[in-house]
Amino acid sequence: MSVSTNTFKHVSYLWDDAKAAAMEGDEVALLIYRSNLLGADLRLTNYGGGNTSCKAMAKDPLTGELKEIMWVKGSGGDLGTLKKSGLAALYVDRLRSLEYKYRGIEHEDEMVELFNHCIYDLSSKAPSIDTPLHGFLPFKHIDHLHPDAAIAIAAAKDGKQITQELFNGTIGWVQWQKPGFDLGLQLRQCLRDNPGIRGIMLGSHGLFTWGNTAYESYINTLEVIERCAQYIEDNLGKKGPVFGGARIESLPKEERLQKAAALAPILRGFCSSQTKMIGHFTDDERVLQYINSKDLDRLAPMGTSCPDHFLRTKISPLVLNLQPGEDVSNITAVKEKLAPQYDDYRKMYQQYYNTCKHPNSPAIRDANPVVHLYPGVGMFTFAKDKQTARVAAEFYINAINVMRGSEAISEYTSLPRQEAFNIEYWLLEEAKLQRMPKPKPLSGRIALITGSAGGIGKAIAKKFADEGACVIINDINTERMQGAMAEFQQTYGRDTAAASLLDVTKEDTIEKALDEAALAFGGVDIIVNNAGISTSKPLVDHSIEDWDKLYDILVKGQFLVSKAGVKVLRKQGFGGDIINIVSKNSVVAGPNNAGYGSAKAAQAHLTRLLAAELGPDKIRVNTVNPDAVIADSNIWAGGWAEGRAKAYGITVEELPAYYAKRTLMNEAILPADIANACYAFVGGFLDKSTGNILNVDGGVAAAFVR
């Protein structure tokens, strides 16, 4: 019988009796259902964190004998999206028999290989290091989560005593121990020493709870976390203001975002000294309360406690030596002020590595900070891709919640440096990193393609996203932009694209789009000037309005977008690419084309001029010259097709075949062909090429430039 949702104030009760009833008798289905509900509430566990299990009887495929099988979340994955394919299935008796092969904590890692001898379902996920923690407990359903409220107690200086008093001895306590076989044995011993308990608190780590059914385990988990959260709420403020009270006030929202957008590319430049990073910014109220507080300077260097938090946020954050109202528009001055901070952080990290390393430790990793705190403004996180940067921010907010709770009820304690190192440079974690897919060619790159909600621009954006880049979708039409953004989110998920209205003739919209790029991803690496318009008329029919519109969008637009983009590229300090989508008409003279052709020629020469000027900044500027891209292109709107057909003495319907036939290769040109040409410039093989023209026209001899 389900409880009332009103029972819970600090967690979400999501159980649906009807859905669960449809799974009755299928313990694995109920495990997945329960896991998804738990993972849907970030107050219960963070992304990718925690694991759940169930034990049920199944036939041995060889003997037909009924055996107890444990299904447990495998290595990697996330509870909120867990499917059966994400579970590991092991014989319980075989797993427990590994105790006789265990040689002690010094040989912990060798046990992971032995898990393979216990696997029941050969197609299931690889078992995680937490497998024995579930295997040595007898309960049918078990939840191991990392709730902020529970970790706040687990990370408190006198967390064991608080746990004992709060739950009247019904929750056991196991002191901090790195996850693995030994910890599984300690959980079993805790249960033997405390029969009848409903869960176990892991010092500095998290929570184990259980039940005889999926529903009992779910309710038990919610009730324990609810009590932890209520206890913290009841004690907030009793010792004094949260985090010692405010030391400074936040800037107003709009000013925070302006400051963050201006600063993000500079920070990205610093922390990309080894690997190109993608950024994330948040000014969440919980972050602001923490970074504006009197206790920030004491708490921030301590780092986090929960291993899941620490693995994603590094040993400690970098607190920027900047005042909220400080002018960050002077790039040189800001860089000179921050450079020593980054040097000091890298030296600190090197010393941490040198002091804590073991003879077989993996080589030191990137020494740059992940988390950057700007008091009064917000938090920046940087990582190899957007999802990792965003999740790092979520985990640090979890860590803030833990610190707030611990400080309210006692005193916060973090992992000792050596223990933190043993987690970060654990050989099993290193092996997991080595198994990760090789980064795509454009991973860590950010692209702004003007006019990317349709036609050639969208094809370029898709190609770049396919190759790992983050993209800024933009258009002058809100509906078209939103439609393209929805398409990108459906195809690539939430972390690949951001959107902004952009009119290339208006500087304020260009600046806003680049600010969006900075806030969403940290800056920009690739600028593609693609937005265009076409008009084909005889000279005497060309109006001043026609002429001005062509030059405003094609020439002035390319100038304004490039100018604004270069400012961001220079802030980052590691170069970049500008690609201008021009036309074969920039070099080929034809009738009824005075305005469009001359504007395209101006675009082409502006490319050469910028290539000559920006070379010392390692900014490459190149041209792609398409011709007759008919499919899915906006260029044929507004009378262009009619004008070209008239110039050639044919009908509009005959244009595609006419254009294909006049090429040396007798080929029609598609938006994807232009996208491939753009990728050729930025994909890594032409890093020392600038000022070039790449024709994508099927071969038009008159357009040969050499």
N, C-alpha and C positions, 0 to 999 in steps of 0.2 A: 504493500500500500504506500503510495507516494505521500510525501509530506507537503505542506503548504509552502509555496514560494515565499510567503511572508516570514518564514522561519529565518531566512537569511538576509542580512543587510550588507555584508561586505564581499559576498561572492554571488555568482549567478547560478540559480537552480534551473537547469535546462532539461531535466529528464522528462521524456514524453512516454507515458504508460502505453499508449497505443503502438508507438514505434517499437518499444522494447518487447511488447507482447508478441509482435510478429517475428521476433528473433528467439522466442522461448525455446530452450533446448540446444541452441547453438551458442556455446560459451565464447567461441572466437568472435562471432558477429557481435555479441554483447560487449566483448572487450574492446573491439574497434569503436563501437558506438560510444561507450563510456570514455574512451580515450579522446575521441573527437570533441565531446562535450567539455572535458577538462581542458583541452588545448585551446578551446574557443574563448576562454576567460584568462586574459594575461595576468590577472591577480593570482591565479592558481599556479601557472608555470609560464616560463618565457619561451620564445620561439626556439624550437629544436631541443628544448630542455626537458628533463624528466623522462621516465619510462613507466610503462604499465605492463601487467601480465595476467594470465589466467592459466590454471592447470585443469586439464580435462582428460578423460580416457579416450583412447583411439587404438585402432588395430595396428599391430606391427605388420608392415607390408610383407615381411618374409615369413613370420610364424603364424600370423592371424591372431596372436595373443593380444588381449587388451592391456595396454600399457599407459601409464600416466605421462602425459606430454605437457610441457610448459610452452606456452606461446607468449613471447615477450617482444616488446619493441626492439628492433635490431639497431645496428650501428647507423647513426645519422637519422635523418628524417625528422618529422615534427608531429606531435600528438594531434594537433588540430586538423591535419590532413592525412593522418595515418590510414593506410589501407592494408589488406591482408598481406600484400607483397612486401610491406615494410616490417613484418614480424619475423622473428627467428623462432623455429620450433625445435625443441630439444627433449630427449628422453630425460625425465627427472632423475631416475635411478642412476643413469650413467653420469649425469652432471654431478650428483652428490658423491659418486664414487671417486671423483677426481681428488677428493680430499686426501686420499691415500697416495696420490702422486705429488701433492703440494709440498715443496721443499722450504717454504718460508717466504717471508715478505721480500727478501733480497732476490727471489726468483719469481716474483709476481707475474711479470710479463709473459713468461713461457706458458702460463696457464691458458692464455687466449688461443694459442694454437691447438691446445687439447680440447677446447670447446667443439672443434670440428668432429671429434670422435663421438660427440653426443647428439649430433643433429638427426632429427627425425624426418623432416621434410627437406630433401636435398635442394629444392628450388627456393627455399625461404631465404630471408635476409641474413647476412653475416651477424653472429651474436655480438653484442656490445660488451664492454668491460663491466657493465652493471649486471650482467646475466646471473652471476652467483648470488648477488644480493637478493634476487627474487627466488632463486632456486633453493636456498637454505632456509627459507621461511615456508611453513607448511600450508599457508592459506591459499584458497582457490583463486582469489582475485586480490591483486596488490597494486597500489599506486605509489610511485616514487615521484614527488613533485618538488619544485623550487618556488614555493609561494613567498612573496616578499614578507608577509606578516610572520610566517614561521621562521624564515631565515633571520629576521630581525631578532627573534628570541635566540635562535641558534648561534648568532654572531655576537650576542651580548656577553659582557664580561662574566656575569653570573647566570648565563643562560640555563645551565643544568638545574640550578636551584629554582629559577622561575618556572621552568617546565614542570618540575616536581610539584610545586605549590599550585600552579594554575590548573593542572589536570589531576590533582590528588593521586599521583602515582600511576595513572592509567596510560601515560605516554612515557616510554623508556628513553634513555639517553645513551648515545654512543659518541665518544669524543672524536674530533676530527681525525680522519684517516683517508688517504687517497683511495678512490674507488678501485675495487678489484676483489680478488679471492679472499684476502684477509678480512676485508670489511664485511663480506658475506658471512664469514664465520663469526665475526663479532656481533652481527645482527642476530644470528641464531642463539648465541650465548646470552645476549640481552633478553631475548624472549624466554630462555630457560630460567634466567635469574628473576624474571618478572612475569610469571604466568598470568594470563588474562588481560594483558595490556592491549590497547586498541591501536597502538602505533609507536614509532620510534623517531625521535628527533636526532638528526645527525649534526654534530657540532660544526658550525660555520658553513653548512652544506645544504641541508634540505630536510625533507620529511618522508617517512614511510607510513602508510596506512593500508588497511586491508579489510576484507569481508569474505563471507562464504558465498556470496553471490555478487554479480556485477553491481546491482543496485545497492547492496549493503556497503560495498567498498566505496561507491560514489558518495553515498550519504555520510559515511564515516569521514571521508576526506573533507567534504564541505564543512561538516560540524567542527572538526579540529581546526581548520584554517579560520573559520568564522570566529571561534573562541580566541585564537591568537590575535586576529585583527581587532576584535572588540576590546581586548585587554590593552592593546597599544593605544587605541582611540581613547579609552578611559584614562590613560596616563599621560597623553599628550598635554604639555603645558604645565604639568605638576612640578617639574624640576626647573621651570623657567621657559622662556620663549623657545620655539623650535629652532634648532641650530644656533642657539644663543641670540636669536633676534637678527634683524636686518642691519647690515653695515652700510649698505647703499640702497638706492631705489632704482628700479628698472626704468629704462627709457620708455616713452610711449611706444605702442605697437608699431606704428608706421616707421618711427625712427629706428627701432630695433632692426626691422627688416632692411631698411636702407643701409644701416651700418654693416649688417651681416653680408649683404650682397656686395658691398664695396670691399669687404675684407676677405671673403671666402677664397677668391682666386690667389691672393697673396699667401694665405695659409696652405692652399693646395700646392703652390709652388714649393714651399718649404718641405712639406711632408711627402713630396714626390721625388725627393733627391735620389731614391733608389728604385722605386717602382711608381709608375703613373697611377695616381689615386683618384677615386671618385668620392665626392663629399655629400654630407647630409647636414641640414641645419634644423634645430628645433628651439623654440622659446617657450616650451611647455611650462606651465605655472610651477610644477614641481621642481623643474630645473632652475627656474629663476629664484625660487625661495632658497634653494641650496647655494647657488653661486653668489647670491647677494648677501649671504649670511656672515656673521662674525666667526663662525666655526669653520668656514671653508678652508682657511689656511692650515688648520689642524687636521681636518678630515681628508681632504683631497690627497695628500701624499701617502696616506695609509693604504690606499687601493681598496679593492673589493674583497669579499670573503668567499662567496659561492664560486666554485670552480667554473661553472657555466658563465658567470658574469666576467670573471677574470680572463678567460680564454679569448673573449671578444673585445675586451676594453684595455688590455695590457696592464702592466704593473701599476701604473698610476696615470692620471690625466696631466695635461699641460694647462696650467692656469695662466692665461695671457696677461702680460704686464701692460695692460691698456685700461684707461679709464672709460666709463660709458660714454661720456660726452666728448671724448678725444677725437680730433680731426684725423680721419684715416685716408683722406684724399691725397696726401703727399706720400706717394708710393715709396720713394727712396727713404724718407724719414721713418716710415712704419717698418720697412724691411731692416733698416739699421737697428731699430729698437728691438725687433723680434729675433733677429739672427742669433744673438748671444743666448737667448732662451732655448732655441732649438739645439744649439751646440751643447749647452749644458744638459739638456734632456738626453741627447745621444750619448754623451759621456756617462751620465748616470746609468743608462741602460747597458752600456758596455761594461761598466763596473759591476752591475747586478749580474750580468752573464758570467763575467770572469770569476766573481766570488762564489757563485752557486753551481757552476758547471761541474759535470762528472766526466770521467775519462771518455765515456762513450756518448756524451751529449751531442745532439745535432749542432751544426754550425749556427752561429748567431744569425737571427733573422733581422728584418728591417728594424732599425733602432729608432725610427720616428714615432711620435705619439699617435694614438688613434683618437683619443678624446681631447678636445680643446674647449676650455671653459672661458667665456668672456663675461665677467661680472656685469650685470646690468643689461646684457644683450641676449645671451643664449649659449647654446652648445653646438659645436661643430664636431662631426666625426668623419674620419677618412679611412677608406679601405679599398680593396682591389676592385670592388664593384658596388653598385648602388644598394643592392639588397644587404650586403655585408655591412656597409656603412650605416644603413638605416637600423639594422638589427643591433649593431653596436650601441647606437643611441638608445634603443629600447632597453638593452641590458644595463646601460649605465643609469637609466631612470629607475630600473629595478634596484640597482645598488643604492641609489639615493633614498628610495623607499626603505630599504633595509637600514641604512644609517639613521634615518629619521626615527624609525621604530626602536632601534637599539638604544639610541641616545635618550629617547623618552622614558624607557623603562630601566635603563642601566647605563652602560658605557659600551660604545661600539668597539669591536676588535676585528682586525683583518687577518688574512692568512699571513703567517710568517713568510719572509722573503724566500727562504729555501723551499718551503712547501709550495709557494706560488711557482717558483722556477720548476720544481719537479712536475707540476701539472703542465706548464707552458711547453717545456722541452721534453715531455714524456715521449719515449720512443714510439709508443702506440699512437699518440697524437701525430707525431712526425710521419708515421706510416700512413695515417689517414690523409694527411696533407699531400703526400706523394701520390696517393691514388686518385686525387682529384683530377678532373679533366684539364688538359692543357688549355690555357687562356686563348680565346679567339683573337685574331689579329688586331681588332679594334677595341679589345677590352681595355678599360681605363680611359677611353677617349669619349669626348662629348662633342656633338655636332649640331650646329644651327644651320638648317637649310631653309632659305626663304621660300615661301610659297609651297610648303611641304604637305599641305592638306589634300593635294591632288596632282595628277599628271606626273611630269618628270620629277618634281620635288618629292612627291610621296614615294616614288620608286627609289630615289636616292636614299631617303630616310629608311625605307625598309631594308635596302641592301646594307646600309651601315649598321642597322639594328641586328640583322642576321649575322653580321661579323663581330658583334659584341659591343657596339657603341651605344651610348645613351643619346637620345635625340630630343630636340626642342621642336615640336610640331607647331606650325604657325600659319596664319592666313589672315586676310583682311575681312573674311566672312566668318562670323561666329559659328553659325550652324555647320558650315563645311569643316571648320577646325575641330569642333566638338565631335563630329562624325568620324573624322580621321583619328582623333585621340581615342575614342571608344574602340575603334578597330585595332589600334596598336595595343591597347591594354588587354584586349581579348587574345591577341596573338602572342604578345610578349610578356604579359603580366604587368604588375603595378610599378616596376622599378626601371623600366627602359625609357619611358617618354614623359615629358612635361609639355604643357601647351601654353601659348601666349598669342594674343592678337598682335599682328605686326603689319604695319604699313611702311614699306621701305622709303617712302617719301617724307615720313614724319619721325624726327629724331627721338621724340619722347617714347614712341612705341618700340623703337629699336632698343633704346636704353632699358625699357621695361622687360623686353624679351631676354636681353642679356642678364638682367638682374634675376629673372626667373631661372635662367640657366645656372647662375651662381648659387642661388638658394636651393635649387633642386639637386644639383650635381657638383657644385664647387667652382664652376668656370666654363670654359669652352676651349676646344682644341682645333676644331674644323669649322670653317665658315664657308658655306656654299651659296653664292649669289645666284639664285635660280629664278626668283620672281620676275615675271616679264609680261609684256603686252606686245601685240603685233598690229600693225596697220599697213595695208597695201593699197596705195592710191597713186594715180599720176601726180606729177609735181603740181600742176595747176589746181588739182582738186584737194591738195593737202592744206588743211587749215592750220593757223597758228596753234589752236587748241590741240590738234593732232600732234603737231611737232613737240609742243611743250610736254604733253603727256608721255610721249615716247622717251624723251630725254629725262624727264623727272623719274620715271620708274626704272628705266634701264641704266642710265648713266649716273644720275644723282643718287638713285637708290643703291647702286653698287658702291659708290663713293661713301655714302653715309654709313652703310652697314659695315663696310671694311674699316672705316675710321673708328667706329665704336668697338668693333671686335678686336682691333689691334691693341686698344687700351687694355682689354682683359688679357690678351695673350702676353703682353709685356708685364702685367702684374704677376703672372704665373712664372714667367722667365725661362720657359723651356721650349719656346718656339711654337710652331703650329702650321696649319694649312689654310689658305684661302683658295677656293676654286670658283672660277667665274664661268657660268654657263652662257656662252656667247652664241655664235652661229656661223655657219659657212658664209652667210651674207656679209660678214665683217671683211671678207677678202674678195668676194665675188660680186661683180656689178651686174645688176639686172634691172629691167624696166619696172616702173611703178613701186619703187622701193627706196626713195631718197631718204625719208625720215628713219625708217627702221634700219636700213643698211648702214647709214652713217652713224646712228646711235650704237649699233653693234660694233662698228669699227672703233668708236670711242671706248667702248667697254674693253675691247681687245688690247688697245694701247694702254689703257689704265692698268691692265694686268701687268704689262711689261714694266711700266713705271713703278708700280708697287713692288714688283719682284726686285727691282734694282735698289729700292729704298729699304726694304725690310729684310734683305739677306743677312745683315749683321745680327738681327734678332732671331735668326734661324726660323723665320717665317717664310714658308714657300708659297708662291703665288702662281697658279697655273690656270690654263684655259681649256675647256672642253667645247669643241665646236660641233653641235649637232646639225642635222638638216632633215627636214620633213618628218618630224616625229608626230605622226598623226594619231596613233592609238592613244586614247585616254589623255589627250593633251588639251589644255585650255587655249592653246595658241590658235585653234581654228575657230574660236568664237569671235564675234565682233567684226565679221566681214572679211577676215584675212583669207579664208579659203576661197571666197568669191573673187577677191582681188587677184590672188595668184592664178586662179583658173582663167580669169579674163586675160591676164598677162600672157599666159601660155596658149590661149585660144582653145581651151578645152572646158569640159563641165566639171563641177565640183566632184561629182561621183567618179570622174576619171583621174582625179589627183593622186590617190594612192598608187595606182598602177603606173602613172606617169613618173612619179618620183622614184619608184623602185627601178623602172626601166632605164632611167637616165644615169643610174649609178654603175660603176665599173663591175660591181659584184651582183647587180640586179637584185638587191635586197631592200626590204622595207626596214625602217629604223623604228625601234620600240623604246619606250621609257627605260626599260631594264638595260638596254644597251648603253644609255647615257649613265645610268647608275654604276654599271660595271667600269666605265671609263673613269668616273670619279673615284671609285674604290682603288683603281690602279694607281692613282696618285697618292693615296693616303694609306695603302695597305702594307707599306714597309719596304717595298722594293725600289721606290723612287725617292728615298729620303734626301738625296742630294741633287734633286732636279727641281729647278724653278724657272719661271719665265717661259714655259713651254706651251705649245698648242697641240692638243690631241683631237684630231678630226674623227667624228663618229657619224659618217654620212654614206656608208656603203661604197665610198670611192667616187668622189667628184673631182675630176682632174683640175678643173678651174680653181678649186679651193686648196690645191697643194701650195703650201707656204714656202717650200724650199725646193 
